[in-house]
Amino acid sequence: MTRIDKNPEGGRAVAVSVRGLVKHYGETKALDGVDLDVHEGTVMGVLGPNGAGKTTLVRCLSTLIVPDSGTAVVAGYDAVHQPRQLRRVIGLTGQYASVDEKISGRENLYMIGRLLDLSRKEARARADALLERFSLTEAATRPAKTYSGGMRRRLDLAASMIGRPHVLYLDEPTTGLDPRTRNEVWDEVKSMVRDGVTVLLTTQYMEEAEQLASELTVIDRGKVIANGGIDELKAKVGGRTLRIRPADPLELRPLAAALDDLGLTGLATTTVDADSGTVLVPILSDEQLTAVVGAVTARGITIGSIVTELPSLDEVFLSITGQKASAPQDVRPELEEVAV
C-alpha cells in the first residue's frame, strides 16, 4: 500500500477512525482489513473501481450492516456497539434517491425529522429551511414522484441533513445526473463542509474527487492500496510534465529540437503545443529538470515561462488500480419544475 504520512489537515481531530475492517460475503472479501481516518470538517474521497468495497464500507460505517471484524469509530461512537447513538449524528445519501415518492417533499422531510425525535414545530421549521436551501420551496407540496431526477437527488440530500449530522456519507451521489445538477450538488456539499460537516464521499469520477476532496483513499478488492492528498498521490506516481514557453515564439521549434537532442535516460520525446506556444517535456526527476533548463539556456534560448504539471487524477487512478476511472455521464437533463 502506498502510504503518505503527511497530515494535510493541520492537526484536525479525527472524525472517522477505521481499523482492520473486514466484511465477507461467502468467499468474496468485500472489505479485507481497511484502515481509514477522516479529519473533522473535511471531505475524504474514497475511490475505487466497481466492486472495490466502497459501498460496503459506507454501509458498515452507517450501521446498516455489521462488519465481521475490525473497529469503526465515528464522531466518538462505536459503529458496532453504539449504533443507536451513532445514527443520531450521521447522515447518508446513497447512490439512488430514497425518498417516499407518494408524499410531498415537505412531508418527506417532516417525517424524517419526527423519526429523529424533533418536535412537530422543530421538524416543520427544519423541513422548510432545507427546502429553501435546496431550492425546492416551490415544489414543496407536490408529490415527490412528480420531481425530476435532479430534484429528487436534492431532496435526498436535504433529508440527510435534517438531523444536522456531524458526519455525512455520500455514496456516489451524482451518478446519472446531468452536468448542471451535478454542479449544484457539489456546491451544496462545499456549503455543508463550510458549516463544519465531515464528509466521506465515494466516487468513481475524478472530476468530482478533485472538486470536493482534500484527501483521497483508493480501495481495490477490499483493500486500501493508496491514500494521501491529491497532489501527493499525483507526485507519488512519479511522472511530471514541464510546459516551457520561449520568450520569442519563433524559437518554439528550436526549443523542441534542443530538448530532443538531450538524450536523457527516461526522458520522453517532447511535444509541441503550437496553440499555446509551449513545449511539453515529460520528466522523472529533479535532475532531469535541471538538465532541461541548462540545455535550453546553453542554446541561447530565453525562457518566457516554465510550469511543472503533475499527472491527472485519472492517470493516478489508472497507475494505482490498473483500471480507468468512470467518466461522468452527461445524461439528458430531465424536466424541471416549470415543465412538470
Residue pairs with C-beta under 8 A, 6 or more apart in sequence:
1 223
1 224
1 225
1 226
1 227
2 225
2 226
2 227
2 228
2 233
2 236
2 320
3 226
3 227
3 228
4 227
4 228
4 229
4 232
4 233
4 236
6 228
6 229
6 232
7 39
8 214
8 215
8 228
8 229
8 232
9 39
9 42
9 214
9 215
12 39
12 40
12 41
12 42
13 39
13 40
14 37
14 38
14 39
14 40
15 38
15 39
15 40
15 41
15 74
15 75
15 166
15 167
15 198
16 36
16 37
16 38
16 44
16 61
16 72
16 73
16 74
16 75
16 167
16 198
16 200
17 36
17 37
17 71
17 72
17 73
17 74
18 34
18 35
18 36
18 37
18 57
18 61
18 70
18 71
18 72
18 73
19 35
19 70
19 71
19 72
20 33
20 34
20 35
20 69
20 70
20 71
21 31
21 33
21 34
21 35
21 36
21 57
21 60
21 67
21 69
21 70
21 71
21 72
22 29
22 31
22 32
22 33
22 34
22 67
22 68
22 69
22 70
23 29
23 30
23 31
23 53
23 56
23 60
23 65
23 67
23 68
23 222
24 30
24 68
29 221
29 222
30 53
30 56
30 222
31 53
31 56
31 57
31 60
31 67
31 70
31 222
32 53
32 221
32 222
32 223
33 70
33 222
33 223
34 53
34 57
34 70
34 219
34 222
34 223
34 224
35 224
36 44
36 46
36 57
36 217
36 224
36 227
38 44
38 167
38 198
38 200
38 215
39 198
39 215
40 196
40 198
41 193
41 196
41 197
41 198
42 193
42 198
42 199
42 214
42 215
43 189
43 193
43 199
43 200
43 201
43 212
43 213
43 214
43 215
44 199
44 200
44 201
44 213
44 214
44 215
44 216
44 217
45 201
45 202
45 203
45 208
45 209
45 212
45 213
45 215
45 216
45 217
46 54
46 57
46 200
46 201
46 202
46 203
46 216
46 217
46 219
47 54
47 202
47 203
47 204
47 209
47 216
47 217
47 218
47 219
47 317
47 325
48 54
48 202
48 204
48 218
48 219
48 220
48 321
49 204
49 220
49 321
49 323
49 325
50 204
51 221
52 219
52 220
52 221
52 222
53 219
53 221
53 222
54 171
54 172
54 202
54 219
55 95
55 171
55 172
55 202
56 65
56 222
57 202
57 219
58 92
58 169
58 171
58 200
58 202
59 65
60 66
60 67
60 72
60 79
61 72
61 74
61 79
61 90
61 169
61 200
62 79
62 87
62 90
62 92
62 169
63 79
63 83
63 86
63 87
66 80
67 79
67 80
71 78
71 80
72 78
72 79
72 80
73 79
74 86
74 89
74 90
74 167
75 86
75 89
75 90
75 166
75 167
75 198
77 85
77 86
77 89
78 86
79 86
88 116
88 163
89 163
89 165
89 166
89 167
90 165
90 166
90 167
90 168
90 169
91 160
91 161
91 162
91 163
91 165
91 167
91 168
91 169
92 160
92 168
92 169
92 171
93 156
93 157
93 159
93 160
93 168
93 169
93 170
93 171
93 173
94 156
94 171
95 171
95 172
95 173
95 175
96 175
97 149
97 152
97 153
97 155
97 156
98 156
98 159
99 105
99 108
99 144
99 152
99 155
99 156
99 159
100 107
100 108
100 111
100 144
101 143
101 144
101 145
101 152
102 143
102 144
102 145
103 111
103 143
103 144
104 140
104 141
104 142
104 143
104 144
105 131
105 136
105 139
105 140
105 141
105 142
105 144
105 147
105 155
105 158
106 127
106 128
106 131
106 140
106 141
108 144
108 155
108 159
109 123
109 126
109 127
109 130
109 131
109 155
109 158
109 159
109 162
110 123
110 124
110 127
112 159
112 162
112 163
113 122
113 123
113 124
113 126
113 127
113 162
113 163
114 120
114 123
116 162
116 163
118 126
118 162
118 163
123 162
126 162
127 162
128 137
128 140
130 158
130 161
130 162
131 137
131 140
131 158
133 158
133 188
134 154
134 155
134 157
134 158
134 188
135 154
135 184
136 151
136 154
136 155
136 158
138 337
139 146
139 147
139 151
139 337
139 340
142 340
144 152
144 155
146 340
147 155
147 340
148 334
148 335
148 336
148 337
148 340
149 176
149 177
149 181
149 334
150 177
150 178
150 180
150 181
150 184
150 333
150 334
150 336
151 336
151 337
153 173
153 174
153 177
153 181
153 185
154 181
154 184
154 185
154 188
157 173
157 185
157 188
160 168
161 168
161 192
165 197
166 197
166 198
167 197
167 198
167 199
167 200
168 192
168 197
168 198
168 199
168 200
169 199
169 200
170 189
170 199
170 200
170 201
170 202
171 202
172 202
172 203
172 204
173 185
173 189
173 201
173 203
174 181
174 182
174 185
174 186
174 203
174 205
174 208
174 328
175 329
176 329
176 331
177 185
177 331
178 330
178 331
178 332
178 333
178 334
179 328
179 330
180 333
181 333
182 208
182 328
186 208
186 211
186 212
189 199
189 201
189 212
190 212
192 199
193 199
199 212
201 208
201 209
201 212
201 213
203 209
204 325
204 326
205 325
205 326
205 327
205 328
206 312
206 313
206 314
206 317
206 325
207 328
208 328
209 216
209 230
209 313
210 230
210 313
213 230
214 229
214 230
215 227
215 228
215 229
215 230
216 226
216 227
216 228
216 229
216 230
216 233
217 224
217 226
217 227
218 224
218 225
218 226
218 227
218 233
218 317
218 320
218 321
219 225
220 320
220 321
225 320
225 321
226 233
226 236
226 320
227 233
228 236
230 313
231 310
233 313
233 316
233 320
234 310
234 311
234 312
234 313
234 316
235 310
236 316
237 311
237 315
237 316
237 319
237 320
238 284
239 282
239 284
239 311
239 315
240 282
240 283
240 284
240 308
240 309
240 310
240 311
241 280
241 281
241 282
241 283
241 308
241 309
241 311
242 280
242 281
242 282
242 283
242 289
242 292
242 306
242 307
242 308
242 309
243 273
243 276
243 278
243 279
243 280
243 306
243 307
243 308
243 309
244 255
244 259
244 278
244 279
244 281
244 292
244 296
244 303
244 305
244 306
245 276
245 277
245 278
245 279
245 303
245 304
245 305
245 306
246 252
246 255
246 277
246 279
246 301
246 302
246 303
246 304
247 302
247 303
247 304
248 302
249 277
251 301
251 302
252 272
252 274
252 277
252 278
252 279
253 272
254 299
254 301
255 279
255 296
255 299
255 301
256 270
256 272
256 279
258 295
258 296
258 299
258 301
259 270
259 279
259 281
259 292
259 295
259 296
260 269
260 270
261 295
262 291
262 292
262 295
264 288
264 291
264 292
266 284
266 288
267 281
267 282
267 283
267 284
267 288
267 292
268 281
268 282
270 279
270 280
270 281
271 279
271 280
272 279
272 280
273 279
273 280
281 292
283 289
283 292
289 308
293 303
293 306
296 303
297 303
311 319
313 325
314 324
314 325
317 323
317 324
317 325
318 324
318 325
